[in-house]
Amino acid sequence: MPVATPKQYRAMIDAAQKGNYAYPAVNVTSITTINAALKAFADAKCDGIIQVSTGGGQFASGLNVSDAAFGAIVLAEATHLLAEKYDILVGLHTDHCHPEKVDGFLKPLLEASRKRVAEGKGPLFQSHMFDGSVIDLKENLEISKQLLKECAELEIILEVEAGCVGGEEDGHDTSGLPIDKLYTTPGDMVEVYEALNPIGPFLFAATFGNVHGAYKPGAVKLKPTILRDGQKAVTDKYGEEAMMDLVFHGGSGSELSDIRETLEYGVVKMNIDTDTQYAFTRPIVTHICENIEGVLKIDGEVGNKKNYDPRSYLKKAEKNMCDRLMQAAEDLCATGKTIFGTV
């Protein structure tokens, strides 16, 4: 089954860490975007991560329901079914969940996994993210420890964040924060390791100037060496086996040199959303512009059903999003890297 088991997901992360590559982690909101992700991973012959944000889950549940957790369950169950047709592995992950959304989003998803495990199945998601960057590190880690205990019982990995990713995503805006808040310190990384490592496996989103959204070249000042220095602080104290599995947030639009440098310092997962959103929307706009008279019923005409049938432009959107995600796999040195059939 190409949605990874907990053992396979752990092996995916270990393989990326040892092989100096990272998985593209793409946000999805629909069947079409799930299919685009699966096609990209299959065509690139690489494993990957499909993730759902609170806003994505809310959207997927429909206007009348508007329930982020329910929508995330729908998207995850759809991915479990669709992925069976492929010969690569995918992990399912949830993106930023801030403290005030834990009870309404993360807890119901853990309960859904608990029910599946009781039925002899694997967990619904293989990892979840708790984003405690909006609170001080001490409180962040106290909540993270409790959540990691729950996750570890289900063989789910928890992703945590210290420091803030700049910009805006799903209505959470950190663009006005002081610049020092965008950089995780070596001391922070040691503190995170010491708090979480005794409990279970975790992913760590350390921040090094990364920003959500799209910006012109030169606007975002990444400092990948922050990851190097933080990892060194941890391994100097606890040995090379303490090397943490890091996550690169705000990967859209980043310079290739910065992306590749982070792979040297333990990044195993890079989130991509802004660039794939644009890649999805761009061919739809072209289709509408080139077929405007067929799409619209102008001056009493009947239009052209082939032009306004959503399938006519969503197939183009799926293909273009797939192409952009394949480029991300190449940037992350993940092309051709799959452990499917070996674990």
C-alpha positions as CSV (number, residue, x, y, z in Angstrom):
1,M,0.0,0.0,0.0
2,P,1.7,3.2,-1.2
3,V,0.6,5.3,1.7
4,A,3.5,4.5,4.0
5,T,3.1,2.4,7.1
6,P,4.7,4.0,10.2
7,K,7.8,1.8,9.7
8,Q,8.0,2.8,6.1
9,Y,7.6,6.5,6.9
10,R,10.4,6.3,9.4
11,A,12.5,4.5,6.8
12,M,11.7,7.3,4.3
13,I,13.0,10.0,6.6
14,D,16.1,8.0,7.5
15,A,16.9,7.4,3.9
16,A,16.6,11.1,3.1
17,Q,18.8,12.0,6.0
18,K,21.5,9.5,5.0
19,G,21.2,10.3,1.3
20,N,21.3,14.1,1.6
21,Y,18.0,14.6,-0.1
22,A,14.6,15.9,1.0
23,Y,10.9,15.1,0.2
24,P,8.7,17.7,-1.4
25,A,5.7,18.2,0.9
26,V,2.8,19.6,-1.1
27,N,-0.4,21.0,0.3
28,V,-3.6,19.7,-1.3
29,T,-7.1,20.9,-1.2
30,S,-9.0,18.6,-3.6
31,I,-9.0,15.3,-5.5
32,T,-7.4,17.1,-8.4
33,T,-4.5,18.4,-6.4
34,I,-4.0,15.0,-4.8
35,N,-3.8,13.4,-8.2
36,A,-1.3,16.1,-9.4
37,A,0.9,15.2,-6.4
38,L,0.7,11.5,-6.9
39,K,1.4,11.8,-10.6
40,A,4.4,14.0,-9.9
41,F,5.9,11.6,-7.4
42,A,5.2,8.6,-9.7
43,D,6.7,10.4,-12.8
44,A,9.7,11.5,-10.8
45,K,10.0,8.0,-9.4
46,C,10.4,9.5,-5.9
47,D,8.6,9.2,-2.6
48,G,6.9,12.3,-1.2
49,I,4.6,13.9,1.3
50,I,1.1,15.1,0.8
51,Q,-0.2,17.5,3.5
52,V,-3.3,19.3,4.5
53,S,-3.5,22.6,6.3
54,T,-6.4,23.8,8.5
55,G,-7.6,26.0,5.7
56,G,-7.3,23.3,3.1
57,G,-9.3,20.9,5.3
58,Q,-12.0,23.6,5.9
59,F,-12.2,24.2,2.1
60,A,-12.4,20.5,1.3
61,S,-15.3,20.0,3.7
62,G,-17.5,22.3,1.6
63,L,-19.1,25.7,2.3
64,N,-22.0,24.3,4.4
65,V,-19.8,22.1,6.6
66,S,-16.7,24.2,6.9
67,D,-14.9,21.8,9.3
68,A,-11.1,21.7,9.0
69,A,-10.7,18.3,10.7
70,F,-13.5,16.6,8.7
71,G,-12.2,18.0,5.4
72,A,-8.7,16.7,6.3
73,I,-10.1,13.3,7.0
74,V,-11.9,13.3,3.6
75,L,-8.7,14.3,1.8
76,A,-6.6,11.7,3.7
77,E,-9.0,8.9,3.0
78,A,-9.1,9.8,-0.6
79,T,-5.3,9.7,-0.8
80,H,-5.2,6.3,0.8
81,L,-7.5,5.0,-2.0
82,L,-5.9,6.8,-4.9
83,A,-2.3,6.0,-3.8
84,E,-3.0,2.3,-4.1
85,K,-2.6,2.6,-7.9
86,Y,1.0,3.9,-7.6
87,D,4.4,2.3,-7.0
88,I,6.0,5.0,-4.8
89,L,5.4,5.7,-1.2
90,V,3.7,8.8,0.2
91,G,3.4,10.1,3.7
92,L,0.3,12.0,4.9
93,H,1.0,15.0,7.1
94,T,-1.0,18.0,8.5
95,D,0.5,21.5,8.2
96,H,0.6,24.4,10.7
97,C,-1.8,23.8,13.7
98,H,-1.5,26.7,16.1
99,P,-2.3,26.2,19.8
100,E,-5.9,27.5,19.6
101,K,-6.7,24.9,16.9
102,V,-5.3,21.8,18.6
103,D,-8.7,20.8,20.1
104,G,-10.7,21.4,17.0
105,F,-8.2,20.0,14.4
106,L,-5.3,17.9,15.7
107,K,-7.2,16.1,18.4
108,P,-10.0,14.8,16.1
109,L,-7.4,13.6,13.6
110,L,-5.6,11.7,16.3
111,E,-8.9,10.2,17.3
112,A,-9.5,9.1,13.7
113,S,-6.1,7.4,13.6
114,R,-6.8,5.8,17.0
115,K,-10.0,4.2,15.6
116,R,-8.1,3.0,12.5
117,V,-5.4,1.4,14.6
118,A,-8.0,-0.3,16.8
119,E,-9.4,-1.8,13.5
120,G,-6.0,-3.2,12.7
121,K,-5.2,-0.5,10.1
122,G,-2.4,2.0,10.1
123,P,-2.9,5.6,11.3
124,L,-4.7,8.0,9.0
125,F,-1.8,10.4,9.0
126,Q,1.8,9.5,9.4
127,S,2.8,12.9,10.9
128,H,1.2,16.1,12.2
129,M,2.6,19.5,12.8
130,F,2.0,21.5,16.0
131,D,3.1,25.1,15.4
132,G,3.8,26.6,18.8
133,S,6.0,29.4,17.4
134,V,3.4,31.9,18.4
135,I,4.0,31.3,22.1
136,D,7.3,31.2,24.1
137,L,9.5,28.2,23.8
138,K,8.9,26.8,27.3
139,E,5.1,26.7,26.7
140,N,5.6,25.5,23.2
141,L,7.7,22.5,24.4
142,E,5.3,21.7,27.2
143,I,2.4,21.3,24.7
144,S,4.7,19.6,22.2
145,K,5.7,17.0,24.7
146,Q,2.1,16.1,25.5
147,L,1.2,15.9,21.8
148,L,4.2,13.8,21.0
149,K,3.3,11.3,23.7
150,E,-0.1,10.9,22.0
151,C,1.4,10.7,18.6
152,A,4.1,8.2,19.7
153,E,1.4,5.8,21.0
154,L,0.0,5.7,17.5
155,E,3.4,5.6,15.8
156,I,2.8,9.0,14.4
157,I,5.7,11.5,14.1
158,L,5.1,15.1,15.4
159,E,6.6,18.1,13.7
160,V,7.3,21.1,15.9
161,E,8.5,24.6,15.2
162,A,10.6,27.1,17.2
163,G,11.0,30.6,15.8
164,C,8.6,32.0,13.4
165,V,8.3,31.6,9.6
166,G,7.5,35.1,8.2
167,G,4.7,36.1,5.9
168,E,1.1,34.9,5.9
169,E,-0.5,31.5,5.5
170,D,-4.1,30.5,6.1
171,G,-4.9,33.8,7.8
172,H,-2.0,33.6,10.2
173,D,0.2,36.7,9.6
174,T,3.7,37.1,11.1
175,S,5.0,39.7,8.7
176,G,5.2,42.4,11.4
177,L,7.5,40.4,13.8
178,P,11.0,41.6,14.6
179,I,13.7,40.1,12.4
180,D,15.3,38.2,15.3
181,K,12.1,36.1,15.6
182,L,12.7,34.6,12.2
183,Y,15.9,32.8,13.3
184,T,16.1,29.8,15.6
185,T,19.2,29.8,17.9
186,P,21.6,26.9,18.6
187,G,20.3,27.0,22.2
188,D,16.8,26.6,21.0
189,M,17.7,23.5,19.0
190,V,19.4,21.9,21.9
191,E,16.4,22.7,24.1
192,V,14.0,21.1,21.6
193,Y,16.2,18.0,21.3
194,E,16.5,17.5,25.0
195,A,12.7,18.0,25.6
196,L,11.4,15.8,22.8
197,N,14.0,13.1,22.0
198,P,13.3,11.0,25.1
199,I,9.6,10.7,24.1
200,G,9.6,9.7,20.4
201,P,10.6,10.6,16.8
202,F,9.9,14.1,15.7
203,L,10.6,16.6,12.9
204,F,11.8,20.0,13.7
205,A,11.0,23.1,11.7
206,A,13.9,25.4,12.6
207,T,13.6,28.9,11.1
208,F,16.4,30.6,9.3
209,G,14.7,33.6,7.7
210,N,12.2,31.5,5.6
211,V,9.0,33.2,4.7
212,H,5.6,32.0,3.4
213,G,4.4,33.4,0.2
214,A,5.9,34.8,-3.0
215,Y,8.5,37.5,-3.1
216,K,10.8,39.1,-5.7
217,P,14.4,37.8,-5.8
218,G,16.5,39.2,-2.9
219,A,13.5,40.0,-0.7
220,V,13.9,37.0,1.5
221,K,17.3,36.6,3.3
222,L,17.8,33.0,4.2
223,K,20.6,31.9,6.4
224,P,21.0,28.1,6.1
225,T,24.1,28.2,8.2
226,I,21.8,28.6,11.2
227,L,20.7,25.0,10.7
228,R,24.4,24.0,10.5
229,D,25.2,25.7,13.7
230,G,22.2,24.4,15.5
231,Q,22.8,20.8,14.5
232,K,26.5,21.2,15.6
233,A,25.4,22.4,19.0
234,V,23.2,19.3,19.4
235,T,25.7,16.7,18.0
236,D,28.6,18.2,19.9
237,K,26.7,17.5,23.1
238,Y,24.9,14.3,22.2
239,G,26.9,12.7,19.4
240,E,26.3,12.3,15.6
241,E,23.3,10.1,16.2
242,A,21.5,13.1,17.6
243,M,21.3,14.8,14.2
244,M,17.8,16.1,13.9
245,D,15.4,15.7,11.0
246,L,14.7,19.2,9.9
247,V,11.9,20.8,7.8
248,F,12.2,23.7,5.4
249,H,9.1,25.9,5.5
250,G,8.4,28.6,3.0
251,G,10.3,26.7,0.3
252,S,8.4,28.3,-2.7
253,G,10.5,30.7,-4.6
254,S,13.7,29.9,-2.8
255,E,17.1,30.0,-4.5
256,L,18.3,26.6,-5.6
257,S,21.7,27.2,-3.9
258,D,19.9,27.8,-0.6
259,I,17.7,24.7,-1.0
260,R,20.7,22.5,-1.8
261,E,22.7,23.9,1.1
262,T,20.0,23.0,3.6
263,L,20.2,19.4,2.5
264,E,23.8,19.3,3.9
265,Y,22.5,20.3,7.4
266,G,19.7,17.7,7.8
267,V,16.6,19.0,6.0
268,V,14.5,16.0,5.0
269,K,11.3,17.7,4.1
270,M,10.5,21.0,2.2
271,N,7.0,22.5,2.2
272,I,5.8,23.8,-1.2
273,D,2.4,25.5,-1.5
274,T,2.7,29.0,-3.0
275,D,4.5,27.8,-6.2
276,T,2.1,24.9,-6.8
277,Q,-0.9,27.0,-6.2
278,Y,0.3,29.4,-8.9
279,A,1.2,26.4,-11.2
280,F,-2.3,25.1,-10.8
281,T,-4.1,28.4,-11.5
282,R,-2.0,29.6,-14.4
283,P,-3.2,27.2,-17.1
284,I,-6.8,27.8,-16.0
285,V,-6.4,31.5,-16.6
286,T,-4.9,30.8,-20.0
287,H,-7.7,28.5,-20.9
288,I,-10.3,31.1,-19.9
289,C,-8.6,33.8,-21.8
290,E,-8.1,31.8,-25.0
291,N,-11.7,30.4,-24.9
292,I,-13.6,33.3,-23.5
293,E,-16.4,33.1,-26.0
294,G,-16.9,29.4,-25.4
295,V,-16.7,29.7,-21.6
296,L,-19.2,32.6,-21.3
297,K,-22.6,32.7,-22.8
298,I,-22.2,36.2,-24.5
299,D,-24.9,38.2,-26.2
300,G,-27.5,35.4,-26.0
301,E,-25.2,32.7,-27.4
302,V,-24.9,29.2,-25.8
303,G,-21.1,29.1,-25.4
304,N,-19.2,25.9,-25.9
305,K,-19.7,23.1,-23.4
306,K,-16.3,21.6,-24.1
307,N,-14.7,24.9,-23.0
308,Y,-16.7,25.5,-19.8
309,D,-16.7,21.8,-18.7
310,P,-14.4,22.0,-15.5
311,R,-12.6,18.9,-16.7
312,S,-11.3,20.8,-19.7
313,Y,-9.2,23.2,-17.6
314,L,-8.7,21.2,-14.4
315,K,-6.8,18.5,-16.4
316,K,-4.4,21.3,-17.5
317,A,-4.1,22.5,-14.0
318,E,-3.3,19.1,-12.7
319,K,-0.6,18.6,-15.3
320,N,1.1,22.0,-14.7
321,M,1.0,21.5,-10.9
322,C,2.6,18.0,-11.5
323,D,5.4,19.6,-13.6
324,R,6.2,22.2,-10.9
325,L,6.3,19.5,-8.2
326,M,8.6,17.4,-10.3
327,Q,10.9,20.4,-10.5
328,A,10.8,20.6,-6.7
329,A,11.8,16.9,-6.5
330,E,14.7,17.6,-8.7
331,D,15.8,20.7,-6.7
332,L,15.7,18.5,-3.5
333,C,17.8,15.7,-5.2
334,A,14.8,13.4,-4.6
335,T,14.2,12.3,-8.2
336,G,14.6,8.6,-8.5
337,K,14.7,8.1,-4.8
338,T,12.0,5.6,-3.6
339,I,12.2,2.9,-1.0
340,F,9.0,1.3,-2.3
341,G,9.3,-2.4,-2.2
342,T,12.4,-2.4,0.0
343,V,10.8,-1.9,3.4
